[in-house]
Amino acid sequence: MVSVPPFTRFSSFLAYSNAMYERRAQPRQRVFKAGTIEFDGVGIDCTIRNLSAIGAGLEVASPAGIPHEITLNIRTREVRQHCYVVWRKEKHIGVAFG
């Protein structure tokens, strides 16, 4: 029986785990930017936690009441992006640009 060093086993496990849970078409870059979620004349502050060319992860006080279709205003870039909410968790939402 061939002995595999513990570090090799661990790094293989991490590679498998990351591949198993990453379902995005493009990897997102971690960021910490101020933003506003806009819909129906309302603006809700958010923190943009990760960002790619096709979507973003947003931290919000509560996802309750945020509709499926929104506009994300990224304050530091002065960019407004039309988005669709694709998932919701306790204080986070994931959006796809479109």
Secondary structure, DSSP 4 states (H G I P E B T S, - for coil): -PPPPHHHHHHHHHHHHHHHH---SSPPEEEEEEEEEEETTEEEEEEEEEE-SSEEEEE-S--TT--SEEEEEEGGGTEEEEEEEEEE-SSEEEEEE-
